[in-house]
């Protein structure tokens, strides 16, 4: 079709509307077809602007907060521009780790915003228009999945709640479709409420049920045939007990058994899916609990995938058992006949088993062809309690020199925040399991791209930084899911040695005599506190005080067992966004300390000497601003522990 004919066809087509986009939020079959109107999906975020060129250290720069396109003046207030898009298009996802201030959405060059809302309320389901399905908090990440359509342009800004508030140090991501020129779109118009999109019945018109027994190190096949274009709509597996005469060694864990089952799909002769069973169903590791629009997992026995699986003549499901033991499954495949599809499912599983340092990009997928990216599953095996996920996602589409997606952190991409180990399930993303302590052991993350799918015409490259706080022998297993035009691509072979499950974390040990910062009773006049987990700290934890204004204070109470003169020593975190703070004990100033450092580290500080009576003592920290070198200037403070060293 020539460009002129295509443009003419657009003129007579039904326009893209908010309602039509809402319907796409639950239409999984749409992912298997070319869209009526072409678009690309991009991301605007607060990524560190020092990341400019691949191959150098700055490519992994990590000051991912408070980065904006520019600052504008509107009616006497400053507005910080987070995203600016030229239409036609639709912003479909808005995420933040620390929502603050007032958000405004300006459509089609209008002077007044059509959406103005407190950002906390907007992203946590507190506004009537966007209830819990669209807007919510997931493990401290705030999310809004909703299509804000625009015919010409969209600008998204944030301003302070009050003129005296500090500039917003936001972590944010905005995912937006940009349609081909000429696409008819009706710009978003506010309503009191929006109906929840209805989800189509994933059951097909034919149901195949089969019980299979797979001997150790063998393969079982289930073959589907068709005389017309068909599609598996629902694929469920129930794991039965191992054979009665099998002896299961005590050292063989459920994680290991399930991880050593491989799922392969062959569509019309093309084997385009090879994925370990837990990853195929979005969990990454089993036993797990997960309930998303696309997949469900209950423990290590019940699994369902609703990813549509189109085929023309044949589809072959291969179950490969890499265990020494036999396994039994009940299989259900729901098949629909007479469907329309342009693509078939592709999936690539990768294993990174090298030491976590140096920081590097993991290549989730590099594929040449036409299609759309629809999902990522991430399985982390971390022998350290330290945080493993500072890395940003970087997506290059159709030969881009710089990625049109550049994120702010691995957990941010998966829709949560602050390395929170709390399991959660939401329609498009989830954290199925975290063992701990901290971020150690087995972790499973998933994100399904449904309304925010990533189309590509010629090529896609998806990289994810491996950015770990500890130099340790972690394992990172990634699965990329995409639909593409059938071709000669074959899923990569999975090495059996890469399926091994590694040991978890040894229990953390306290420093002798330490008074733990995270265990002290506290009060504060501004900012907020949290407990962070890092390997190498006393009990692997520290108290974290962030985003205080200059002059705000944090007061901690601790017990002195015996009266005397003591030297107070503290183990403190230092980093690029840490501030200058004055330390007091029982009202006496012990000095002012600058906790800025160009790199993350911990240092023991000798605060000073004080006479302390027996009983409860008070340690007060007052923010005195920050070094000019701080980026961003969040005036942070963190305390691992203090020691009281008797003075003669």
C-alpha positions in Angstrom: 0.0 0.0 0.0 1.5 3.4 -1.0 1.7 6.2 1.6 -1.0 8.2 -0.2 -3.4 5.2 -0.2 -2.6 4.4 3.4 -3.3 8.0 4.4 -6.6 8.0 2.5 -7.6 4.8 4.3 -6.9 6.5 7.6 -9.3 9.3 6.8 -12.3 6.8 6.6 -11.2 4.6 9.6 -12.8 4.8 13.0 -10.7 7.0 15.2 -8.6 5.8 18.2 -10.5 6.8 21.3 -10.1 6.4 25.0 -12.8 3.7 24.9 -11.1 1.8 22.1 -7.8 1.9 24.0 -9.4 0.7 27.2 -10.6 -2.3 25.2 -7.0 -3.0 24.2 -6.0 -3.2 27.8 -7.5 -6.7 28.1 -7.4 -7.9 24.5 -4.5 -10.4 24.5 -5.3 -11.7 21.0 -4.6 -8.2 19.6 -0.9 -8.8 20.3 -0.8 -11.5 17.6 -2.0 -9.2 14.9 -0.7 -6.0 13.2 -2.4 -2.9 14.5 -4.9 -1.1 12.3 -2.8 2.1 12.9 1.0 1.8 13.2 2.8 3.2 16.3 6.0 3.0 18.2 6.2 3.0 22.0 8.7 5.2 23.8 9.7 6.0 27.4 10.4 9.3 29.0 12.1 8.9 32.4 14.4 10.5 35.0 17.4 8.5 33.8 20.8 10.0 34.5 21.5 12.3 31.6 25.3 11.5 31.9 24.4 8.2 30.1 25.2 9.3 26.5 27.5 6.8 24.9 27.7 3.0 25.1 30.9 1.4 26.2 32.0 3.9 28.8 31.5 4.1 32.6 29.0 6.9 32.3 26.7 4.6 30.4 25.8 3.0 33.7 25.5 6.4 35.6 23.0 6.0 38.4 21.8 9.5 39.5 18.3 8.7 38.2 16.2 11.2 40.1 15.2 14.9 39.6 16.2 14.8 35.9 13.7 16.8 33.7 13.5 18.0 30.2 13.4 21.7 31.3 11.8 24.0 33.8 9.0 26.4 32.7 7.2 29.3 34.3 3.4 29.2 34.5 1.4 31.8 36.3 4.2 32.5 38.8 5.0 28.8 39.5 7.8 26.6 38.2 6.7 23.5 36.3 9.2 20.7 35.7 8.6 19.0 32.4 8.8 15.2 32.7 7.6 14.3 29.2 6.7 16.1 25.9 5.3 14.1 23.0 4.3 15.1 19.5 1.2 13.3 18.4 -0.9 11.6 17.5 -0.4 9.3 20.4 -1.4 8.1 23.9 0.4 7.9 27.2 -0.4 4.5 28.6 1.7 4.1 31.8 2.8 6.6 34.5 5.1 5.2 37.3 7.0 6.9 40.1 8.9 5.7 43.2 8.4 8.9 45.1 5.4 10.8 43.8 5.3 14.4 45.0 3.9 17.7 44.0 1.1 18.5 41.5 1.0 16.8 38.1 -0.4 18.5 35.1 -1.2 17.0 31.6 -1.5 19.6 28.8 -3.1 18.3 25.6 -2.7 19.5 22.0 -0.9 22.7 23.0 -3.6 24.0 25.3 -2.6 26.6 27.9 -4.7 25.0 30.7 -4.2 21.4 31.6 -7.0 18.9 31.2 -5.7 16.9 34.1 -4.4 18.5 37.3 -4.0 16.4 40.4 -1.9 15.7 43.4 0.6 13.2 42.1 0.3 10.9 45.2 -3.4 10.7 44.7 -3.1 10.3 40.9 -0.8 7.3 41.2 -2.3 5.6 44.2 -5.9 5.2 43.2 -7.3 8.0 45.3 -9.0 9.8 42.4 -12.5 8.6 41.4 -11.7 8.5 37.7 -8.9 6.0 38.2 -9.8 3.3 40.6 -7.8 0.3 41.8 -7.6 -1.4 38.5 -5.8 1.6 36.8 -4.0 3.2 39.7 -2.4 1.7 42.8 0.7 1.1 44.9 2.7 -2.1 44.3 5.5 -2.8 46.7 6.1 1.0 47.1 6.0 1.7 43.3 3.1 3.9 42.3 1.4 3.0 39.0 -1.2 4.4 36.6 -2.1 2.3 33.6 -4.5 4.4 31.6 -4.6 5.6 28.0 -4.4 9.4 27.7 -5.0 9.9 24.0 -3.9 13.1 22.2 -4.3 14.2 18.6 -1.4 16.7 18.4 0.7 16.7 21.6 1.0 15.9 25.3 3.1 17.6 27.9 3.4 16.3 31.4 4.7 18.5 34.2 5.1 18.5 38.0 5.2 21.5 40.3 5.8 22.0 44.0 2.9 21.7 46.4 4.1 24.9 48.1 6.6 27.6 46.8 8.9 26.8 49.8 9.1 23.1 49.0 12.4 21.8 47.5 12.6 21.0 43.8 11.0 17.6 43.2 13.6 14.8 43.1 11.4 12.5 41.3 12.0 9.0 39.9 9.5 8.7 37.1 8.7 6.8 33.9 6.1 7.7 31.2 5.4 5.1 28.5 3.7 6.5 25.4 2.5 5.3 22.0 3.4 7.6 19.1 1.1 6.8 16.1 1.9 7.2 12.4 1.2 10.6 11.0 -2.4 10.9 10.0 -3.8 8.5 12.5 -7.3 9.7 13.6 -7.4 10.2 17.3 -9.9 11.8 19.7 -8.1 13.6 22.5 -8.8 12.5 26.0 -11.8 14.2 27.6 -12.1 14.0 31.4 -15.0 11.9 32.8 -16.2 11.3 36.4 -15.4 7.6 36.1 -14.3 5.0 33.5 -15.7 1.5 33.2 -13.4 -1.3 33.8 -12.4 -3.0 30.6 -14.0 -6.4 30.2 -11.7 -9.4 29.6 -12.5 -11.9 26.9 -13.1 -15.5 27.8 -9.7 -17.2 27.2 -11.3 -20.6 26.7 -11.4 -21.7 23.1 -14.1 -23.8 21.5 -12.1 -27.0 21.9 -10.6 -28.4 25.1 -7.8 -31.0 25.1 -7.0 -32.7 28.4 -4.2 -35.1 28.8 -2.2 -36.7 31.7 1.4 -37.2 30.9 4.3 -39.0 32.6 7.7 -37.8 31.6 10.6 -40.1 32.6 13.9 -38.7 33.7 15.9 -37.0 30.9 13.2 -37.6 28.3 10.7 -35.6 26.3 6.9 -35.9 25.8 5.0 -34.3 22.9 1.4 -33.2 22.5 0.5 -32.5 18.8 -2.3 -30.2 17.7 -3.4 -30.0 14.1 -5.6 -27.6 12.1 -7.2 -27.2 8.8 -7.8 -23.5 9.4 -5.9 -20.8 11.4 -6.1 -21.8 15.0 -4.9 -20.5 18.4 -4.3 -22.0 21.8 -6.1 -19.5 24.1 -5.4 -21.1 27.5 -2.6 -23.4 28.5 -2.7 -25.0 32.0 -0.5 -27.5 33.8 -1.1 -29.2 37.1 1.8 -31.0 38.6 0.9 -34.3 40.1 3.0 -36.2 42.7 6.1 -38.0 41.5 5.6 -41.6 40.6 4.9 -43.8 43.7 8.0 -45.9 43.3 10.4 -42.9 42.9 12.7 -42.1 45.7 13.1 -38.3 46.0 16.5 -37.4 47.6 16.2 -35.0 50.5 18.5 -32.5 48.8 16.3 -32.2 45.7 14.2 -29.1 46.2 10.9 -28.1 44.6 12.8 -25.2 43.0 15.2 -27.5 41.4 12.6 -30.0 40.1 10.4 -27.4 38.4 13.4 -25.4 37.1 14.6 -28.6 35.3 11.4 -28.9 33.3 11.6 -27.2 29.9 8.7 -26.0 27.7 9.1 -25.9 24.0 6.6 -24.8 21.3 6.9 -25.6 17.6 4.5 -23.7 15.4 4.2 -25.0 11.8 7.7 -26.4 12.0 9.3 -23.4 13.7 10.5 -24.1 17.3 10.4 -20.5 18.5 9.9 -21.1 22.3 12.3 -22.8 24.7 11.8 -21.7 28.3 12.1 -23.3 31.8 8.6 -24.0 33.1 8.6 -21.4 36.0 9.7 -18.7 33.6 7.2 -19.5 31.0 4.4 -19.0 33.5 5.8 -15.7 34.7 7.0 -16.8 38.2 10.7 -17.2 37.4 11.0 -19.6 40.4 8.7 -22.1 42.1 7.0 -22.5 44.5 5.5 -19.0 44.0 2.2 -17.1 44.0 1.3 -15.0 41.0 -2.0 -13.8 39.5 -1.7 -11.5 36.5 -3.9 -11.0 33.4 -1.5 -13.1 31.4 -0.4 -15.9 33.8 -1.2 -17.5 37.1 0.9 -19.7 39.5 -0.1 -21.4 42.7 2.7 -22.9 44.6 4.6 -25.5 42.5 1.6 -27.4 41.2 -0.9 -25.2 39.3 0.1 -23.0 36.4 -1.8 -21.2 33.7 -0.7 -19.1 30.7 -3.2 -17.0 28.6 -0.6 -15.9 26.0 -2.3 -16.7 22.7 -0.5 -19.2 20.6 -1.5 -19.0 16.9 -0.7 -21.7 14.3 -1.8 -22.5 10.8 -1.5 -26.3 10.4 0.3 -27.6 13.5 1.4 -26.8 17.0 3.6 -29.1 19.0 4.1 -28.8 22.8 7.3 -30.5 24.0 7.8 -31.0 27.7 11.5 -31.9 28.4 12.4 -33.4 31.8 16.0 -32.6 32.7 15.6 -34.3 36.1 16.7 -37.8 37.1 13.2 -38.2 38.5 10.0 -38.8 36.6 7.3 -36.2 36.8 3.5 -36.3 36.1 1.3 -33.5 34.8 -2.3 -32.9 33.9 -2.3 -30.7 30.7 -5.2 -28.6 29.4 -5.1 -26.8 26.1 -8.0 -24.7 25.0 -8.1 -24.1 21.3 -10.0 -21.6 19.2 -10.5 -22.2 15.5 -10.9 -19.6 12.7 -8.8 -16.8 14.2 -6.8 -14.1 12.5 -3.2 -13.7 13.4 -0.1 -12.3 11.7 2.5 -13.4 14.3 3.6 -16.4 16.4 5.0 -16.4 19.9 8.8 -16.2 20.3 10.6 -16.6 23.6 14.3 -16.5 24.5 15.7 -17.6 27.8 19.2 -16.4 28.9 21.4 -17.2 31.9 24.1 -14.9 33.2 26.2 -16.8 35.7 29.3 -14.6 35.8 30.4 -12.6 38.8 28.1 -9.6 39.3 31.0 -7.1 38.7 31.8 -5.3 36.5 28.5 -3.6 35.7 27.4 -4.6 32.3 24.4 -4.8 29.9 22.6 -8.2 29.7 21.2 -8.8 26.2 17.7 -10.2 26.8 16.9 -10.3 23.1 18.3 -9.2 19.7 15.9 -10.1 16.9 15.6 -9.1 13.3 12.1 -9.0 11.8 8.7 -7.6 12.4 6.6 -8.0 15.6 5.9 -6.7 19.0 7.6 -7.2 22.4 5.1 -8.4 25.1 6.9 -9.6 28.3 9.9 -10.0 30.5 10.4 -12.6 33.3 13.4 -12.1 35.6 14.7 -14.8 38.0 17.4 -13.7 40.4 19.5 -16.1 42.5 21.3 -13.9 44.9 23.8 -15.4 47.5 24.0 -11.9 49.0 21.4 -9.9 50.9 22.6 -6.8 49.0 20.4 -5.1 46.3 20.9 -6.5 42.8 18.7 -4.2 40.7 20.1 -0.7 40.1 20.3 -1.5 36.4 18.2 0.3 33.8 16.3 -1.2 30.8 17.4 0.0 27.4 15.3 -0.8 24.3 16.5 -0.1 20.8 14.0 -0.4 18.0 14.6 -0.5 14.2 18.2 0.6 14.3 18.1 3.4 16.9 21.5 4.7 17.9 20.1 5.7 21.3 17.4 3.7 23.1 13.8 5.0 22.9 13.4 3.3 26.3 15.9 4.2 29.0 14.8 3.3 32.5 15.7 4.2 36.1 16.2 0.8 37.8 15.3 -2.8 37.4 12.5 -2.8 40.0 11.2 0.4 38.5 10.8 -1.4 35.1 8.8 -4.1 37.0 6.6 -1.5 38.6 7.7 -1.5 42.2 10.3 0.6 44.0 13.1 1.0 46.6 14.1 -2.7 46.2 11.1 -3.7 48.2 11.0 -7.5 48.8 7.2 -7.6 49.2 5.5 -10.1 46.8 2.6 -8.6 44.8 0.4 -9.4 41.8 -1.2 -6.9 39.5 -2.8 -7.3 36.0 0.4 -6.5 34.1 3.3 -7.1 36.6 4.2 -8.9 39.8 6.8 -10.1 42.2 6.0 -13.7 42.8 8.6 -14.5 45.5 11.5 -13.1 47.5 13.3 -15.3 49.9 15.4 -12.8 51.8 17.0 -11.8 54.1 16.8 -8.5 52.3 17.1 -9.1 48.6 18.9 -12.4 48.9 17.9 -15.9 47.8 15.4 -16.5 45.0 13.4 -13.6 43.5 10.9 -13.7 40.7 9.7 -10.6 38.7 7.5 -10.3 35.7 6.1 -7.5 33.4 3.6 -8.2 30.7 3.4 -5.5 28.0 -0.2 -5.4 26.9 -1.3 -1.8 26.5 2.4 -0.8 26.5 3.6 -3.4 24.0 6.7 -2.4 21.9 6.1 -2.8 18.2 9.1 -3.1 15.8 9.2 -3.2 12.0 12.8 -4.4 11.4 14.6 -5.1 14.6 14.6 -5.0 18.4 17.3 -5.1 21.0 16.5 -5.2 24.7 19.3 -4.7 27.2 19.1 -4.7 31.0 21.9 -3.5 33.1 23.3 -5.9 35.6 24.1 -3.4 38.4 24.6 -5.1 41.8 25.7 -3.4 45.0 27.9 -6.5 45.9 30.6 -8.3 43.9 29.1 -11.7 44.2 28.4 -14.9 42.2 24.8 -14.1 41.5 22.8 -15.7 38.7 20.4 -13.8 36.5 17.9 -15.7 34.4 15.9 -13.6 31.9 13.1 -14.5 29.5 12.0 -12.2 26.7 8.6 -12.8 25.0 7.6 -11.3 21.7 5.3 -12.0 18.8 6.8 -11.9 15.3 6.2 -12.9 11.7 7.0 -16.6 11.3 10.5 -17.2 9.9 13.6 -19.2 10.4 14.5 -18.0 13.9 14.9 -20.9 16.4 14.9 -20.4 20.2 18.4 -20.9 21.7 19.3 -24.2 23.3 19.2 -24.3 27.1 22.2 -25.8 28.8 21.2 -28.2 31.6 24.0 -26.8 33.8 22.5 -23.3 33.7 19.3 -24.7 35.3 21.0 -25.4 38.7 19.6 -23.5 41.8 22.3 -21.9 43.9 22.3 -21.6 47.7 20.7 -18.6 49.5 22.1 -16.2 52.0 23.9 -16.9 55.2 22.2 -15.2 58.2 23.6 -11.7 58.8 25.9 -11.1 61.8 25.9 -8.0 64.1 28.9 -6.0 64.9 29.9 -6.6 68.5 28.6 -3.9 70.8 26.6 -2.2 68.0 23.5 -0.2 68.8 21.6 -0.7 65.5 20.4 2.4 63.8 17.3 0.6 62.3 16.2 -0.5 65.8 16.3 2.9 67.6 13.0 4.6 68.4 12.8 7.8 66.3 11.0 11.0 65.6 11.5 13.4 62.8 10.4 16.9 61.7 10.7 16.3 57.9 11.5 13.9 55.2 10.9 10.2 55.6 12.7 7.1 57.0 13.1 3.6 55.9 15.2 0.5 56.5 17.6 -0.6 53.8 19.4 -3.9 53.4 23.0 -4.2 52.3 25.5 -7.0 52.7 28.4 -6.2 55.0 26.4 -4.0 57.4 25.8 -5.0 61.0 22.7 -7.3 60.7 22.8 -6.3 57.0 20.5 -3.3 57.6 20.7 0.5 58.1 18.3 3.3 59.0 17.8 5.6 56.0 16.6 9.2 56.3 15.8 10.9 52.9 14.5 14.1 51.4 14.7 16.3 54.5 14.7 20.0 54.1 17.6 22.0 55.5 17.0 22.4 59.3 14.9 19.3 59.6 15.9 16.9 62.4 15.9 13.2 63.1 16.0 12.1 66.8 17.0 8.7 67.9 16.9 7.2 71.3 19.2 4.5 72.7 20.0 3.0 76.1 23.2 3.6 78.1 23.8 0.7 80.4 26.4 2.4 82.6 27.1 6.1 83.2 30.5 7.4 82.0 32.5 9.3 79.4 32.1 7.7 76.0 33.5 8.3 72.5 30.5 8.0 70.1 31.4 6.2 66.8 29.0 5.8 63.9 29.1 3.7 60.7 27.5 5.9 58.0 26.6 5.5 54.4 28.1 8.0 52.0 27.0 8.6 48.4 26.4 11.3 45.7 23.0 12.4 47.1 23.9 12.4 50.8 23.9 15.7 52.8 25.7 17.6 55.5 24.5 16.9 59.0 25.2 18.1 62.5 25.3 15.4 65.2 24.0 16.1 68.8 23.9 13.8 71.8 21.7 14.9 74.7 21.6 18.4 73.3 25.4 18.8 72.9 26.8 19.3 69.4 29.5 16.9 68.5 30.3 18.4 65.1 29.1 18.7 61.5 29.8 16.0 58.9 29.6 15.9 55.2 28.4 12.5 54.0 28.8 13.2 50.3 30.9 10.7 48.3 31.2 10.3 44.5 30.7 6.5 45.0 28.6 4.5 47.4 30.6 3.5 50.5 30.4 3.2 54.3 32.8 4.9 56.6 33.2 4.9 60.4 32.9 8.5 61.8 34.1 9.5 65.3 31.4 11.9 66.3 33.0 13.0 69.5 33.2 12.5 73.3 30.3 13.0 75.8 29.4 12.3 79.4 26.3 10.1 79.4 24.2 9.2 82.4 22.7 5.7 82.7 19.4 5.3 81.0 17.9 6.7 77.8 20.1 9.0 75.7 19.1 11.1 72.6 21.0 11.3 69.4 19.8 14.1 67.1 20.8 14.7 63.5 20.0 18.1 62.0 20.2 18.6 58.2 22.6 21.4 57.3 22.1 21.2 53.6 24.4 19.5 51.1 27.6 19.8 49.2 27.4 21.7 45.8 28.7 18.4 44.3 25.6 16.5 45.3 23.5 15.1 42.4 20.7 15.1 43.2 20.8 17.1 46.4 18.5 14.9 48.6 20.3 15.6 51.9 20.2 12.0 52.8 21.6 10.4 55.9 22.0 6.7 56.9 23.1 5.0 60.1 24.2 1.4 60.3 25.1 1.5 64.0 26.7 3.5 66.8 29.3 2.3 69.3 29.9 3.7 72.8 33.6 3.4 73.5 34.6 4.2 77.1 37.1 7.0 77.6 39.6 6.8 80.4 
